[in-house]
Amino acid sequence: MEFFWSITFCSTGALDVARCERLIQAARPAPCTLHRAFDFVKDWKETIQEAIKCGFKTILTSGQAATAMDGIIRLKKIRKEADDKINILVGTFWSNFQDLASFAV
């Protein structure tokens, strides 16, 4: 079983770290995924670091775009910033699997 959180942001558009830490602690030992609400944060780099600190195992994102294909450039930056410290799960519509394969390289 895995838990997904999407209600963990402050009115400032930042991750509510204290609340996330409590929710992740309550969900243990199940791994937790930060939902696509990540796509609406103001500072995605800071949010990646906070998500790691909180204990999230995965971030579900479209690269802060309507579709993953539209967010491909940001997705590559997000993956680089994550630096294998947290999984990046690409979410939303993606119709060209050759493009998806190039993202994985």
Summary of the structure (lengths in Angstrom):
residues: 105
radius of gyration: 13.4
end to end distance: 28.6
largest distance: 39.9
contacts: 307
relative contact order: 0.16
helix: 44%
strand: 15%
